[in-house]
């Protein structure tokens, strides 16, 4: 009887160990990201850059991506009132796209949000989300994570 209990106990432990994996389905925890990464989804489509930066003068996370003739920019301007510390902040956000440096389209949201997980003299990390509208009636839903260096000049 004791051997059956032992076997059942060992089986239960083995099942528990196998089922306890990494619960992070997207791997986009800011603490696990490389410096400069901005990883987002735009209308459920993945979008990632490794040149993101936090512009100190505007308190903005900024990321730019060029693929062929298409340039895309995400900007999250964190609305800080007082000391800039870890916390949740309102944000003014936009997503812009341009082909061949022409035909600029902009989706804007004055009511975005940013969660700053870590802020120090060298870097800022956290998450953001916004749903932005364009004058043509289209919408961009953007959610993402960032771990970016602080800069006085931007990209």
C-alpha positions as CSV (number, residue, x, y, z in Angstrom):
1,X,0.0,0.0,0.0
2,X,2.8,2.4,0.9
3,X,4.5,1.8,-2.5
4,X,1.2,2.7,-4.3
5,X,1.0,5.9,-2.3
6,X,4.6,6.7,-3.1
7,X,4.0,6.1,-6.9
8,X,0.9,8.3,-6.8
9,X,2.8,11.0,-4.9
10,X,5.7,10.9,-7.4
11,X,3.3,11.0,-10.3
12,X,1.5,14.0,-8.9
13,X,4.8,15.8,-8.4
14,X,5.9,15.0,-12.0
15,X,2.6,16.3,-13.4
16,X,2.8,19.5,-11.3
17,X,6.4,20.1,-12.5
18,X,5.5,19.6,-16.2
19,X,2.4,21.8,-16.0
20,X,4.3,24.7,-14.2
21,X,6.0,26.4,-17.1
22,X,6.6,30.0,-18.0
23,X,3.1,31.6,-17.8
24,X,4.2,34.6,-19.9
25,X,2.6,33.8,-23.3
26,X,4.3,36.7,-25.2
27,X,7.7,37.0,-23.5
28,X,7.3,40.8,-23.4
29,X,7.9,41.5,-19.8
30,X,9.9,44.7,-19.7
31,X,12.4,43.2,-17.1
32,X,13.2,40.5,-19.7
33,X,13.7,42.7,-22.7
34,X,16.9,44.1,-24.2
35,X,17.6,47.8,-23.9
36,X,16.0,49.7,-26.8
37,X,13.2,47.2,-27.4
38,X,9.7,48.3,-28.0
39,X,7.4,45.3,-28.7
40,X,3.8,46.0,-29.6
41,X,0.8,44.8,-31.4
42,X,-1.1,47.1,-33.7
43,X,-4.6,45.8,-34.4
44,X,-3.4,42.4,-33.2
45,X,-0.4,42.4,-35.7
46,X,3.1,42.2,-34.1
47,X,5.4,45.2,-34.4
48,X,8.9,45.4,-32.9
49,X,11.9,47.6,-32.9
50,X,15.2,47.7,-31.1
51,X,15.9,51.4,-31.5
52,X,13.3,52.8,-29.0
53,X,14.3,55.7,-26.8
54,X,12.8,57.8,-24.0
55,X,13.1,61.5,-24.8
56,X,13.6,63.3,-21.4
57,X,12.5,66.7,-22.6
58,X,9.0,65.4,-23.7
59,X,8.8,62.4,-21.4
60,X,8.0,60.3,-24.5
61,X,8.7,56.7,-25.5
62,X,9.5,56.9,-29.2
63,X,10.0,54.0,-31.7
64,X,10.5,54.2,-35.4
65,X,10.5,51.4,-38.0
66,X,11.2,51.5,-41.7
67,X,10.4,48.5,-43.9
68,X,11.0,49.2,-47.6
69,X,9.3,52.5,-48.4
70,X,7.1,52.4,-45.3
71,X,8.1,54.3,-42.2
72,X,6.0,53.8,-39.0
73,X,6.4,55.7,-35.7
74,X,4.9,55.1,-32.3
75,X,5.1,57.9,-29.7
76,X,3.8,57.7,-26.1
77,X,4.0,61.0,-24.3
78,X,3.7,60.2,-20.6
79,X,1.8,63.0,-18.7
80,X,3.9,63.4,-15.6
81,X,2.8,65.8,-12.9
82,X,5.5,65.9,-10.3
83,X,8.4,63.4,-9.9
84,X,8.8,60.8,-12.6
85,X,8.7,57.5,-10.7
86,X,7.2,54.0,-11.3
87,X,3.5,54.2,-11.6
88,X,0.5,54.5,-13.9
89,X,0.2,57.7,-16.0
90,X,-2.2,59.1,-18.6
91,X,-0.5,59.4,-22.0
92,X,-1.0,61.3,-25.3
93,X,-0.2,58.8,-28.0
94,X,0.1,58.5,-31.8
95,X,0.8,56.0,-34.5
96,X,2.0,57.5,-37.8
97,X,2.8,55.9,-41.1
98,X,4.3,57.3,-44.3
99,X,5.3,55.8,-47.6
100,X,8.2,57.3,-49.6
101,X,8.2,60.2,-47.2
102,X,4.8,61.2,-48.5
103,X,1.1,60.5,-47.7
104,X,1.5,60.9,-43.9
105,X,-1.3,59.3,-41.9
106,X,-1.7,59.8,-38.2
107,X,-3.8,58.0,-35.6
108,X,-4.1,60.0,-32.4
109,X,-5.3,59.3,-28.9
110,X,-5.4,61.8,-26.0
111,X,-6.5,59.2,-23.5
112,X,-3.8,56.5,-23.6
113,X,-2.2,55.0,-20.6
114,X,1.4,54.0,-19.6
115,X,2.5,51.8,-16.7
116,X,6.1,52.7,-15.8
117,X,7.7,49.7,-14.0
118,X,11.2,51.1,-13.6
119,X,12.8,54.5,-14.1
120,X,16.4,55.4,-13.3
121,X,19.0,57.8,-14.6
122,X,19.7,55.6,-17.6
123,X,16.5,53.8,-18.7
124,X,12.8,53.6,-18.4
125,X,10.7,50.4,-18.8
126,X,7.0,49.6,-18.7
127,X,3.9,49.0,-20.8
128,X,1.4,51.2,-22.7
129,X,-1.9,51.0,-24.5
130,X,-4.0,53.2,-26.6
131,X,-6.8,53.2,-29.2
132,X,-6.2,55.9,-31.8
133,X,-8.4,57.3,-34.5
134,X,-7.7,58.8,-37.9
135,X,-9.8,61.4,-39.6
136,X,-10.7,58.8,-42.3
137,X,-12.6,56.9,-39.5
138,X,-10.1,54.1,-39.1
139,X,-8.8,53.0,-35.8
140,X,-5.5,51.5,-34.5
141,X,-5.4,49.6,-31.2
142,X,-1.9,49.6,-29.9
143,X,-0.5,47.7,-26.8
144,X,3.1,47.2,-26.0
145,X,6.1,46.9,-23.7
146,X,9.3,48.9,-23.7
147,X,12.7,49.0,-22.1
148,X,14.5,52.1,-23.5
149,X,17.4,54.3,-22.7
150,X,16.9,57.9,-21.7
151,X,18.0,60.6,-24.1
152,X,18.0,64.3,-24.4
153,X,18.0,64.3,-28.2
154,X,15.7,61.4,-29.2
155,X,16.3,58.9,-32.0
